[in-house]
Amino acid sequence: MREDRAVFGSKHRKLRFVDIFCGIGGFRIAFERAGAECVFSCDWDKFSQLTYAANFGETPQGDIHDVAVADIPKFDILCAGFPCQPFSLAGVSKKLSLGRKHGFEDEKQGNLFFDLASIISFHQPPAFVLENVKHLKRHDQGRTFEIIYRTLTEELGYTVYYKVIDARSVVPQHRERIFLVGFKPWRYFEFPQFPAEGPKLETILDADVLDKYTLTDHLWQYLQDYAKKHQAAGNGFGFGLFAGKDVARTLSARYHKDGSEILISQGPQKNPRRLTPRECCRLMGYPNDFKIPVSDTQAYRQFGNSVVVPVVERIAKEVVLSLERPPNITPDLALQVAERQQSEALDTPLARKKQVRYVVKRTKKD
């Protein structure tokens, strides 16, 4: 039987987590801020590995298929933002237009969820946190999500909580993602509360930006013509033009192509510009000293594929809090248990002796 590592009311060691499909380390920053320790990371993309290594001092393992499940160190929490392109609305549309398979039928990325399931099945961690696009819940008329949910609950025996969260309450970006949090055995868990109002774009924009980020006349005219064509056809495709007081659209991995989903207005006399990689870094909630050792193209892809750090951080703190309570117990009952344990600890011969000494000292002093 697996030991329950997180013991309520005791001085236990740090909770350990693994960072699967780690990208550039958004999950890692969040869970380390919550007091946990990373013991394993992996990502197949060599450029993401460069950024991860520059910021954490270690290079993630490569393709998860090349890692034996038994070789992954013991851990308490599995973290994974498994590839979302097979399930995202934009990803599915693109694959359909190219005649490619999507969802679980995507041979390269669609079956990676089952690699996670294999790791969970072998290691039986007390908890996991998974992240994906909002569209996962609706993909293939809900059948994809049903398979995932039933695999985690019926086959693996976890209690699963899930919620779609919009990051706009903590970063100036409308970005909805679904989070699945699982526990075994059952533990009380609530998703964190988020502010009603979030920051605006002006909080992440630089005052001075290189001219190379301003759109050329040719590209700006193309985007305007493209938007007009689709508006005439009744489609919603087009660029997004924003000012400092606005909240941006979702930053995507394709931002490096033309930046059309988030263009920053520079006034009527100048073409709009793209966000810089550093601004994208802030838009995703990474610290300002986060190192970006790769090209702009790779940086745009990396931040566009990332989780929003402050969103995951809030979830991570709630997960850690749940693991620090006894299993199968509510917070109110946990408090009662802690108070009883404290009372019993004080009701020992040694404790009573100390209490008598304390009373005597107070009496003499008075």
MOQUI-V65025 format. One record per backbone hydrogen bond with DSSP energy under -0.5 kcal/mol. NH is the residue of the N-H (numbers start at 1). CO is the residue of the C=O. E is the energy in kcal/mol with one decimal. If there is no record, write none. Layout:
{{NH	CO	E} {NH	CO	E}}
//
This chain:
{{5	3	-1.1} {7	5	-0.9} {8	6	-0.6} {10	7	-1.6} {12	10	-1.6} {17	37	-2.7} {18	77	-2.1} {19	40	-3.2} {20	18	-0.8} {20	79	-2.6} {21	42	-0.6} {22	19	-0.6} {22	42	-2.5} {25	22	-2.4} {29	25	-2.4} {30	26	-1.9} {31	27	-2.8} {32	28	-2.5} {33	29	-2.0} {34	30	-1.0} {35	32	-1.5} {36	31	-2.6} {37	15	-3.0} {39	17	-2.5} {40	17	-0.7} {42	19	-1.9} {43	61	-2.8} {49	45	-2.0} {50	46	-1.5} {51	47	-1.8} {52	48	-2.7} {53	49	-2.7} {54	50	-2.1} {55	51	-1.3} {56	52	-2.3} {57	53	-1.9} {61	41	-2.6} {66	63	-1.9} {67	64	-1.3} {68	66	-0.5} {71	68	-1.5} {72	68	-0.5} {72	69	-1.2} {76	16	-3.1} {77	16	-1.9} {78	127	-1.7} {79	18	-2.5} {79	77	-0.5} {80	129	-2.0} {81	20	-0.8} {82	80	-0.8} {87	84	-2.1} {88	84	-2.0} {92	88	-2.9} {93	89	-2.1} {94	90	-2.2} {95	91	-2.4} {96	92	-2.7} {97	93	-2.1} {98	94	-1.5} {99	96	-1.1} {100	95	-3.6} {103	86	-1.7} {105	102	-1.4} {106	103	-1.8} {107	105	-0.9} {110	106	-1.6} {111	106	-0.7} {112	109	-1.4} {114	111	-0.9} {115	111	-0.7} {115	112	-0.5} {116	112	-1.6} {117	113	-2.3} {118	114	-1.8} {119	115	-1.9} {120	116	-2.7} {121	117	-2.7} {122	118	-2.1} {123	119	-2.6} {124	120	-2.6} {127	76	-1.7} {128	182	-1.7} {129	78	-3.0} {130	180	-2.8} {131	80	-2.0} {132	178	-2.1} {134	176	-1.0} {136	133	-1.7} {137	134	-1.5} {138	135	-1.0} {139	135	-1.8} {141	138	-1.1} {142	138	-0.6} {142	139	-0.8} {143	140	-1.8} {144	139	-1.3} {146	142	-1.8} {147	143	-2.1} {148	144	-2.1} {149	145	-3.1} {150	146	-2.7} {151	147	-2.1} {152	148	-2.2} {153	149	-2.3} {154	150	-1.3} {155	150	-1.7} {156	151	-1.7} {157	153	-0.9} {158	152	-2.3} {159	183	-2.6} {160	158	-0.6} {161	181	-3.2} {163	179	-1.8} {165	163	-0.5} {165	177	-2.9} {167	165	-0.6} {167	175	-2.3} {169	166	-0.9} {170	167	-2.4} {171	167	-2.1} {173	171	-2.3} {174	248	-3.0} {175	173	-1.1} {177	165	-2.1} {177	175	-0.5} {178	132	-2.3} {179	163	-2.5} {180	130	-2.5} {181	161	-3.3} {181	179	-0.5} {182	128	-2.2} {183	159	-2.1} {184	126	-1.9} {188	329	-0.8} {201	246	-2.6} {202	244	-2.8} {203	200	-2.1} {204	201	-2.2} {205	201	-1.0} {209	207	-0.5} {213	210	-1.6} {214	211	-1.9} {215	272	-2.6} {220	216	-2.6} {221	217	-2.2} {222	218	-2.2} {223	219	-2.4} {224	220	-1.8} {225	221	-2.6} {226	222	-2.6} {227	223	-2.1} {228	224	-2.1} {229	225	-2.2} {230	226	-1.8} {231	227	-2.2} {232	228	-2.3} {233	229	-1.1} {234	231	-1.1} {235	230	-3.2} {240	260	-3.1} {241	239	-0.5} {242	240	-0.5} {242	263	-3.0} {246	243	-1.9} {248	172	-2.1} {255	252	-1.5} {256	253	-0.5} {257	254	-2.3} {258	254	-0.6} {259	255	-0.9} {262	259	-1.1} {263	240	-3.2} {264	273	-3.0} {265	242	-3.0} {265	263	-0.6} {266	270	-0.5} {270	267	-1.2} {273	264	-2.0} {274	213	-3.0} {280	276	-2.3} {281	277	-2.3} {282	278	-1.9} {283	279	-2.4} {284	280	-1.4} {285	282	-1.8} {286	281	-2.2} {290	287	-1.8} {299	295	-2.6} {300	296	-2.8} {301	297	-1.8} {302	298	-2.6} {303	299	-2.7} {304	300	-2.2} {305	301	-1.3} {306	302	-0.5} {306	303	-0.7} {309	284	-2.1} {309	307	-0.7} {311	308	-0.7} {312	308	-1.9} {313	309	-2.6} {314	310	-1.6} {315	311	-1.8} {316	312	-3.3} {317	313	-2.1} {318	314	-1.3} {319	315	-2.3} {320	316	-2.7} {321	317	-2.0} {322	318	-2.2} {323	319	-2.3} {324	320	-1.3} {325	322	-1.1} {328	186	-2.9} {329	326	-0.5} {334	330	-2.6} {335	331	-2.1} {336	332	-1.8} {337	333	-2.4} {338	334	-2.5} {339	335	-2.4} {340	336	-2.4} {341	337	-2.8} {342	338	-2.4} {343	339	-2.3} {344	340	-2.9} {345	341	-2.2} {346	342	-1.5} {347	343	-0.9} {348	346	-0.5} {352	348	-3.2} {353	349	-2.1} {354	350	-2.1} {355	351	-2.4} {356	352	-2.2} {357	353	-2.1} {358	354	-2.3} {359	355	-2.3} {360	356	-2.5} {361	357	-2.6} {362	358	-2.4} {363	359	-2.3} {364	360	-2.6} {365	361	-2.3} {366	362	-2.3}}
//
